[in-house]
Amino acid sequence: MNRQFLYLSSAEAQLSLGFGEARATERLFFALLPPAAVAEAAHAVAAALRVELPSARLIARERLHVTLHYLGEYAGLPPSLLARAQRAAQALRMAPFALALDRVGSFGGPRRERPGVALGDAAGTAGAHELHRRLASALAHEGLSGDTRFTPHMTLLYDRHGIAERPLATPLAWEANELVLLRSVRGQAHYREEGRWPLAG
């Protein structure tokens, strides 16, 4: 995946200065969060898949999300990066939209753990694609770049075996009405919210 960031990761920056190895511990990304009922339904889908994948590692309900733009991994988040990302979100204008993930499958080729995900068709994810495009423009205005490629999905589990793609009996669907900026800290069970912005046309 082609990603360009304004900042070196903290690990890269410290190594370039001769300070030795620094372990990246924090990630920053924009996401859409499902309402509680949808998160519960998604977790139930993952639990059902575990019947055929008993070694699967399920994603906790409170960590389920659809990533829009990933802004990098750092050993200490640069404050200016956070401020620029927040300004980009504040400048964004887009009405709420319907989002529907109607099938499950797996990403990636051979690897130790493959993500099992919920996906949607073009009609069900059109709004997410448009939000991704508009947010990319707002980030560029702040001198930031996120993901150039985008496949709307919600990761449900990880397992060394793949999931044969199949439709869901009941799609995971909701009205996406807010954008959230999240910080993931290694070793912590919950994400830290760094901002939440209602979608409005």
Order of alpha helices (4+ residues) and beta strands (2+ residues): alpha-beta-alpha-beta-beta-alpha-beta-beta-alpha-beta-beta-beta-beta
